[in-house]
Amino acid sequence: MKTFSSCIIVGAGISGLLAATRLQRDGVQVTVLEKGRGFGGRMATRRIEKAVFDHGAQFVTTREAAFRELVEGWMEEGLARPWYKGPLGNMRYVGVNGMNTVPKALGAKLNVLRSEKVTRLKWDKNRWVVFADASDEEGKITKKRHEAEYLVLSAPVPQSLKLLQESNIDLDYDEEEELSRITYTKCITAMVHLNGPAGLPNPGAMDLNHPVLRWIGDNSVKNVSPVPGSITINSSPKFAERYWDASDEERLPVLLDAARPFIKADVVSAVGHRWGFSDPVRIYREKEPFRKPYYIDSEHPFALCGDGFGGARIEAAAISGMQLAEKLVRPI
Ligand SMILES: Cc1cc2nc3c(=O)[nH]c(=O)nc-3n(C[C@H](O)[C@H](O)[C@H](O)COP(=O)(O)OP(=O)(O)OC[C@H]3O[C@@H](n4cnc5c(N)ncnc54)[C@H](O)[C@@H]3O)c2cc1C
């Protein structure tokens, strides 16, 4: 039996939301703190004027039966739909109104406090005290304080580790070493409005193995954007590393020049976004025979989950959050 009745989850990405859903189902009083304004983390959909862009993850794949069942449930609820089969023959699924549809629906059933960035953690005798900066529409910051018996950190692992270290929460030396080996690639995204349909080959998307580009997708052909020629361009990790500190004025033209041979319309406008933690390069206990899809601390009541524990996929992040919560409610 679990030994706690309240839990704070840092991060409303898919791993945090699914962990929260499972814990809440078991009667735990869950508060999710999310620094962004929306739900879903890297499952991100953004509106720019009338156009809509999936600008993080582009589709969901299902390798494991448990996750396939979950995605089938999302389809029955009208939240997700099949898109097309990838090069290996696996179906790629999308949210009905964009990748953000599922996280938004999950978040609506939970107590998620958005625009609250967790800045410090304190273990105070038998409770966690979690400090956060809450920002309003005008960017005004208010200091907040939350308390709970258990804590789950679902941000990309380097961000969770930084928070723990800055809060002087000590981890076992070997575990800290292992966790600090989990590093991520970066990605620069351009959300581009064209003066007509992009003319990308069916299904309006291309996986690219290109020095500058990783993906071009037409959000209107994907039925996410009502505006023809609303495309997302995701860069290669190499490009992102090289242009990380450059301005959009400098890097977007390079990205657009690389994409031009694939696109059959002209660029009207482009907005950039930087993903500092795109894909984990190495995951937790990658080289060990006994992999674990989460980290549970042996000294303090806290745990870590997310794609750093399973791989750079929505499925891996989702399984991490779900299995962690299952372990916490049924430890044996
Ligand atoms: C450009 C791009 C393309 C991708 N394409 C695909 C794809 O097509 N298919 C696929 O399966 N996967 C894809 N991925 C990977 C996939 O998006 C991730 O593996 C998955 O969404 C990770 O979920 P998560 O819950 O682990 O983390 P996240 O989604 O990163 O969620 C963590 C959350 O924690 C929040 N947070 C962090 N620090 C704090 C703090 N201090 N206080 C409060 N909140 C905090 C963040 O804002 C975030 O919302 C892609 C990723 C990127 C960036």
The ligand as an ORCA input file, in Angstrom:
! r2SCAN-3c Opt
* xyz 0 1
  C      10.738     18.825    -32.036
  C      10.369     17.514    -31.421
  C       9.796     16.523    -32.210
  C       9.420     15.305    -31.637
  N       8.780     14.383    -32.422
  C       8.258     13.281    -31.844
  C       7.372     12.430    -32.589
  O       7.019     12.722    -33.742
  N       6.901     11.303    -31.978
  C       7.239     11.000    -30.678
  O       6.775      9.961    -30.167
  N       8.032     11.808    -29.942
  C       8.523     12.951    -30.491
  N       9.286     13.816    -29.734
  C       9.615     13.429    -28.357
  C       8.392     13.570    -27.413
  O       7.786     14.830    -27.616
  C       8.843     13.427    -25.978
  O       9.558     12.213    -25.821
  C       7.689     13.432    -24.954
  O       6.680     14.362    -25.289
  C       8.287     13.731    -23.584
  O       7.274     13.823    -22.598
  P       7.715     14.096    -21.089
  O       6.500     14.105    -20.262
  O       8.805     13.153    -20.711
  O       8.424     15.549    -21.103
  P       7.891     16.983    -21.522
  O       6.873     16.889    -22.583
  O       9.110     17.790    -21.806
  O       7.175     17.519    -20.197
  C       7.897     18.056    -19.114
  C       7.148     19.296    -18.609
  O       7.809     19.793    -17.453
  C       7.693     21.206    -17.456
  N       8.718     21.748    -16.570
  C      10.064     21.665    -16.694
  N      10.665     22.292    -15.661
  C       9.683     22.779    -14.865
  C       9.672     23.533    -13.663
  N      10.802     23.908    -13.053
  N       8.491     23.871    -13.106
  C       7.313     23.504    -13.715
  N       7.255     22.798    -14.868
  C       8.427     22.429    -15.443
  C       7.872     21.553    -18.931
  O       7.369     22.845    -19.233
  C       7.105     20.430    -19.612
  O       5.757     20.805    -19.879
  C       9.659     15.047    -30.271
  C      10.231     16.064    -29.477
  C      10.566     17.275    -30.033
  C      11.144     18.367    -29.164
*
